[in-house]
Amino acid sequence: MTVTAYTLAVVLDLFCVFLGYRFLFQPASAAAGYGVPARPDGDAGAYLSIKGLRDGTFGLVGLALLAFVGAQAEAWFMVCVALVPLGDTLIVLRNGGPKAVAFGIHFATAVVVLISAGLLFAV
């Protein structure tokens, strides 16, 4: 179970780093994949960069916690970070995004993050 817990945590952290990169360097396609496309006539660039920085930072902090503090700290971090995809679910729904994206991507991500936390607590 230890290998599974650590592997899932690392994969989730690296996925956050990847999402951050994508929102920083491919913001339009990343926003479309998020479920609420950026309006071409609006100035969404700053907000998409903020999301990229947030996601990338979460991934790096998660990796640092796992490497330097341990599974318990990473587990609590995952519990807290699960609020982000739950909030993303509501954002997509409130802005008319597809329910499939809201629940199939964001809500499902929150569930996987909480499973990861549970596995890390069990280590």
KOLRO-343069 format. One line per 4 residues: for each residue x, y, z of N, C-alpha, C. Coordinates in Angstrom, 1 decimal, always signed. Layout:
# residues N
X Y Z X Y Z X Y Z  ...;
This chain:
# residues 123
+0.8 -1.2 +0.0 +0.0 +0.0 +0.0 +0.9 +1.3 +0.0  +2.0 +1.2 +0.6 +2.9 +2.4 +0.6 +3.3 +2.8 -0.8  +3.7 +1.9 -1.6 +4.0 +2.3 -3.0 +2.9 +2.9 -3.7  +1.7 +2.4 -3.5 +0.5 +2.9 -4.2 +0.2 +4.3 -3.7;
+0.3 +4.5 -2.3 +0.0 +5.8 -1.7 +1.0 +6.9 -2.3  +2.3 +6.6 -2.3 +3.3 +7.5 -2.7 +3.2 +7.8 -4.2  +3.0 +6.7 -5.0 +2.9 +6.9 -6.4 +1.7 +7.8 -6.8  +0.5 +7.5 -6.2 -0.6 +8.3 -6.5 -0.4 +9.8 -6.1;
+0.2 +10.0 -5.0 +0.5 +11.4 -4.5 +1.5 +12.1 -5.5  +2.5 +11.4 -5.9 +3.4 +12.0 -6.9 +2.8 +12.3 -8.2  +2.0 +11.4 -8.7 +1.3 +11.6 -10.0 +0.3 +12.8 -9.9  -0.4 +12.9 -8.8 -1.3 +14.1 -8.6 -0.5 +15.4 -8.5;
+0.6 +15.4 -7.8 +1.4 +16.6 -7.7 +2.0 +17.0 -9.0  +2.5 +16.0 -9.8 +3.0 +16.3 -11.1 +1.9 +16.7 -12.1  +0.7 +16.2 -11.9 -0.4 +16.6 -12.7 -0.7 +18.1 -12.5  -0.6 +18.5 -11.2 -0.8 +19.9 -10.9 +0.3 +20.8 -11.5;
+1.5 +20.3 -11.5 +2.6 +21.1 -12.2 +2.3 +21.2 -13.7  +1.9 +20.1 -14.3 +1.5 +20.1 -15.7 +0.4 +21.1 -16.0  -0.7 +21.1 -15.1 -1.8 +22.0 -15.3 -1.3 +23.4 -15.2  -0.5 +23.7 -14.3 +0.1 +25.0 -14.1 +0.8 +25.5 -15.3;
+1.7 +24.6 -15.8 +2.4 +24.9 -17.1 +1.5 +25.2 -18.2  +0.4 +24.4 -18.3 -0.5 +24.5 -19.4 -1.3 +25.9 -19.4  -1.7 +26.3 -18.2 -2.4 +27.5 -18.0 -1.5 +28.7 -18.2  -0.2 +28.6 -17.9 +0.8 +29.7 -18.2 +1.2 +29.8 -19.6;
+1.3 +28.7 -20.3 +1.8 +28.7 -21.7 +0.9 +28.4 -22.8  -0.3 +27.8 -22.5 -1.3 +27.5 -23.4 -2.7 +27.9 -22.8  -2.9 +29.1 -22.4 -4.0 +29.5 -21.6 -5.4 +29.2 -22.3  -5.5 +29.5 -23.6 -6.8 +29.3 -24.2 -7.3 +27.9 -24.2;
-6.4 +27.0 -24.6 -6.7 +25.6 -24.7 -6.9 +25.0 -23.3  -6.1 +25.5 -22.3 -6.3 +25.0 -20.9 -7.6 +25.4 -20.4  -8.1 +26.7 -20.7 -9.4 +27.2 -20.2 -10.5 +26.4 -20.8  -10.4 +26.1 -22.1 -11.4 +25.3 -22.7 -11.5 +23.9 -22.1;
-10.4 +23.3 -21.8 -10.4 +22.0 -21.1 -10.9 +22.0 -19.7  -10.8 +23.2 -19.1 -11.3 +23.4 -17.7 -12.8 +23.4 -17.6  -13.4 +23.8 -18.7 -14.9 +23.7 -18.8 -15.5 +25.1 -19.0  -14.7 +26.2 -18.8 -15.2 +27.5 -19.0 -14.2 +28.2 -19.9;
-14.4 +28.2 -21.3 -13.5 +28.8 -22.2 -13.3 +30.3 -21.9  -12.1 +30.8 -22.2 -11.8 +32.2 -22.1 -12.4 +32.9 -23.2  -13.0 +34.1 -22.9 -13.6 +34.9 -24.0 -12.5 +35.6 -24.8  -12.5 +35.5 -26.1 -11.4 +36.1 -26.9 -11.4 +37.6 -26.8;
-12.6 +38.2 -26.5 -12.7 +39.7 -26.4 -12.3 +40.2 -25.0  -12.2 +39.3 -24.0 -11.9 +39.8 -22.6 -10.5 +39.7 -22.3  -10.1 +40.2 -21.2 -8.7 +40.2 -20.7 -8.6 +39.1 -19.6  -8.7 +37.9 -20.1 -8.6 +36.8 -19.2 -7.2 +36.3 -18.9;
-6.3 +36.8 -19.7 -4.9 +36.4 -19.6 -4.3 +36.4 -18.2  -4.6 +37.4 -17.4 -4.1 +37.5 -16.1 -4.7 +36.5 -15.2  -6.0 +36.2 -15.3 -6.7 +35.3 -14.5 -6.2 +33.8 -14.8  -6.0 +33.6 -16.1 -5.5 +32.3 -16.5 -4.1 +32.0 -16.0;
-3.3 +33.1 -16.0 -1.9 +33.0 -15.4 -2.0 +32.7 -13.9  -2.9 +33.4 -13.2 -3.0 +33.2 -11.8 -3.4 +31.7 -11.5  -4.3 +31.2 -12.3 -4.7 +29.8 -12.1 -3.5 +28.9 -12.4  -2.7 +29.2 -13.4 -1.5 +28.4 -13.7 -0.5 +28.4 -12.6;
-0.3 +29.6 -12.0 +0.7 +29.8 -10.9 +0.1 +29.0 -9.7  -1.2 +29.1 -9.4 -1.8 +28.4 -8.3 -1.6 +26.9 -8.4  -2.0 +26.4 -9.6 -1.9 +24.9 -9.7 -0.5 +24.4 -9.7  +0.4 +25.1 -10.4 +1.8 +24.7 -10.4 +2.4 +24.7 -9.0;
+2.1 +25.8 -8.3 +2.6 +25.9 -6.9 +2.1 +24.8 -6.0  +0.8 +24.4 -6.1 +0.3 +23.3 -5.3 +1.1 +22.0 -5.6  +1.4 +21.8 -6.9 +2.1 +20.6 -7.2 +3.5 +20.6 -6.7  +4.2 +21.7 -6.7 +5.5 +21.8 -6.2 +5.5 +21.7 -4.7;
+4.6 +22.3 -4.0 +4.5 +22.2 -2.5 +4.2 +20.8 -2.1  +3.3 +20.1 -2.9 +3.0 +18.7 -2.6 +4.2 +17.8 -2.7  +5.0 +18.0 -3.8 +6.2 +17.2 -3.9 +7.2 +17.5 -2.8  +7.4 +18.8 -2.4 +8.3 +19.1 -1.4 +7.9 +18.5 +0.0;
+6.6 +18.6 +0.3 +6.1 +18.0 +1.5 +6.4 +16.5 +1.5  +6.1 +15.8 +0.4 +6.3 +14.4 +0.4 +7.8 +14.0 +0.5  +8.6 +14.8 -0.1 +10.1 +14.5 -0.1 +10.7 +14.9 +1.3  +10.3 +16.0 +1.9 +11.1 +16.5 +3.0 +10.4 +16.4 +4.4;
+9.0 +16.1 +4.3 +8.3 +16.1 +5.6 +7.7 +14.7 +5.8  +7.0 +14.2 +4.8 +6.5 +12.8 +4.9 +5.1 +12.7 +4.5  +4.6 +11.4 +4.7 +3.2 +11.1 +4.2 +2.1 +11.8 +5.0  +2.3 +11.9 +6.3 +1.2 +12.6 +7.1 +1.0 +14.0 +6.6;
+2.1 +14.8 +6.4 +2.0 +16.2 +6.0 +1.3 +16.2 +4.6  +1.8 +15.3 +3.7 +1.2 +15.3 +2.4 -0.3 +14.9 +2.4  -0.7 +14.0 +3.3 -2.1 +13.7 +3.4 -2.9 +14.9 +3.9  -2.5 +15.6 +4.9 -3.2 +16.8 +5.3 -3.3 +17.8 +4.2;
-2.2 +18.0 +3.5 -2.1 +18.9 +2.3 -3.2 +18.5 +1.3  -3.3 +17.2 +1.0 -4.2 +16.7 +0.0 -5.7 +16.9 +0.5  -5.9 +16.8 +1.7 -7.3 +17.1 +2.3 -7.6 +18.5 +2.0  -6.7 +19.4 +2.3 -6.9 +20.9 +2.0 -7.0 +21.2 +0.5;
-6.2 +20.6 -0.3 -6.2 +20.9 -1.7 -7.4 +20.3 -2.4  -8.1 +19.3 -1.8 -9.3 +18.8 -2.4 -10.4 +19.9 -2.5  -10.3 +20.9 -1.7 -11.2 +22.0 -1.8 -11.2 +22.7 -3.2  -10.0 +22.7 -3.8 -9.8 +23.4 -5.1 -10.6 +22.7 -6.2;
-10.5 +21.4 -6.4 -11.4 +20.9 -7.5 -12.9 +20.9 -7.1  -13.2 +20.8 -5.8 -14.6 +21.0 -5.5 -15.1 +22.4 -5.8  -14.3 +23.4 -5.6 -14.6 +24.8 -6.0 -14.7 +24.9 -7.5  -13.7 +24.2 -8.2 -13.8 +24.3 -9.6 -15.0 +23.7 -10.2;
-15.6 +22.6 -9.5 -16.8 +22.0 -9.9 -17.9 +23.1 -9.9  -18.0 +23.8 -8.8 -19.0 +24.9 -8.7 -18.8 +26.0 -9.7  -17.6 +26.4 -9.9 -17.3 +27.4 -10.9 -17.8 +27.0 -12.3  -17.5 +25.8 -12.7 -17.9 +25.4 -14.0 -19.4 +25.4 -14.1;
-20.1 +24.8 -13.1 -21.6 +24.8 -13.1 -22.2 +26.2 -13.1  -21.6 +27.1 -12.3 -22.2 +28.4 -12.2 -22.0 +29.2 -13.5  -21.0 +28.9 -14.2 -20.7 +29.6 -15.5 -21.2 +28.9 -16.7  -22.1 +28.0 -16.5 -22.8 +27.3 -17.7 -21.9 +26.3 -18.4;
-20.9 +25.8 -17.7 -20.0 +24.8 -18.3 -20.7 +23.4 -18.3  -20.2 +22.5 -19.1 -20.8 +21.2 -19.2 -20.7 +20.5 -17.8  -21.9 +19.8 -17.5 -21.9 +19.1 -16.3 -21.0 +17.9 -16.3  -20.8 +17.3 -17.5 -19.8 +16.2 -17.6 -18.4 +16.6 -17.2;
-18.0 +17.8 -17.6 -16.7 +18.3 -17.2 -16.7 +18.6 -15.7  -17.7 +19.3 -15.2 -17.8 +19.6 -13.8 -17.7 +18.4 -12.9  -18.5 +17.4 -13.2 -18.5 +16.2 -12.3 -17.4 +15.2 -12.8  -17.3 +15.0 -14.1 -16.3 +14.0 -14.6 -14.9 +14.3 -14.5;
-14.6 +15.6 -14.4 -13.2 +16.0 -14.3 -12.9 +16.6 -12.9  -13.6 +17.7 -12.5 -13.3 +18.4 -11.3 -13.8 +17.6 -10.0  -15.0 +17.2 -10.0 -15.5 +16.4 -8.8 -14.8 +15.1 -8.7  -14.5 +14.4 -9.8 -13.8 +13.2 -9.8 -12.4 +13.4 -9.3;
-11.8 +14.5 -9.7 -10.4 +14.8 -9.2 -10.4 +15.0 -7.7  -11.4 +15.7 -7.1 -11.5 +15.9 -5.7 -11.6 +14.5 -5.0  -12.4 +13.6 -5.5 -12.5 +12.3 -4.9 -11.2 +11.5 -5.0  -10.5 +11.6 -6.1 -9.2 +10.9 -6.2 -8.2 +11.5 -5.2;
-8.2 +12.9 -5.1 -7.3 +13.5 -4.1 -7.6 +13.1 -2.7  -8.9 +12.9 -2.4 -9.2 +12.5 -1.0 -8.9 +11.0 -0.8  -9.0 +10.2 -1.9 -8.5 +8.8 -1.8 -7.0 +8.8 -1.5  -6.3 +9.6 -2.2 -4.8 +9.7 -2.0 -4.5 +10.1 -0.6;
-5.3 +11.0 -0.1 -5.1 +11.4 +1.3 -5.3 +10.3 +2.3  -6.4 +9.5 +2.0 -6.6 +8.4 +2.9 -5.5 +7.3 +2.8  -5.0 +7.1 +1.6 -3.9 +6.1 +1.5 -2.7 +6.6 +2.2  -2.4 +7.9 +2.1 -1.2 +8.4 +2.8 -1.4 +8.4 +4.3;
-2.6 +8.6 +4.8 -2.8 +8.5 +6.2 -2.6 +7.1 +6.7  -2.9 +6.1 +5.9 -2.7 +4.7 +6.2 -1.3 +4.2 +6.2  -0.4 +5.0 +5.6 +1.0 +4.6 +5.5 +1.7 +4.7 +6.9;
